[in-house]
Amino acid sequence: MPSQVTVMKKLQETNPIKAMIVQLIKISERTGDGTIENPVRYVDYYYTMDGEKVATAYDVRPEDV
């Protein structure tokens, strides 16, 4: 079985338009205080079912949360 790094490098080369991962926990968070220096933004965190953090998505749109 290929390592996660190998799979990610291959995905980056092929520029997929859609990928699906199942059995992950997604936690969405609003951060920032609304100032110009620290605007409100959304961040999604993805965890395995064992609690291992596997990804972070920054600048998520509010309608995606």
N, C-alpha and C positions, 0 to 999 in steps of 0.2 A: 504494500500500500504506500503511495507517495506521501511525503511529508506535507504539512500545511503550507510551508514556505514554497515548495515545488508547485503545489496546486495554485497558490496565489500568483506566483510568477507566470504560470501558464495562462491564468485568467486575464492578467494584465496584458499579455501579448495578444490575446484574441479579442479584447475589447467587447465583452458581452453586453447585450442590451437588457438582460434579465438574468438574475440568479435567485434561486430559492434555497433557503435553509430552514429545516424543520427542527422542532424541539429546542428552541432557544427561548430564553427569557429576555424580553425587551423592557427596559426601564427608560421612560422619557422624563426629562428634567428641564425646567425653565430656569435660566441663570441670568445674571446681570441685573443692575439696578435701574436701567432705563436712561442713564446719562449718556452723553456723546462718547465719553471715554469707556463706558461699560454698558453697551446697549443690551436690551433684553434679547436673548436668543435661546434656542432650544437644542438640546443634546440628547441623543439616544445612546444607551449603553446596552450591549448584548452579552448575555451570559449563557454558558452551557447549563444543562440541568444539574450539573455537579457544582455550580457556582463559580466556575472559572470565567473571568472576563475575556471575551474573544474579539470584541470590536467596539468602536466608538464612532458615532456619526455626528459631526458638528453641523451647525447652520441648518437644522431641520426646520421646515416650515411648520407653523402652528397647526395647519389643517392636516398635516401628516401624523401628528401626535395622537 
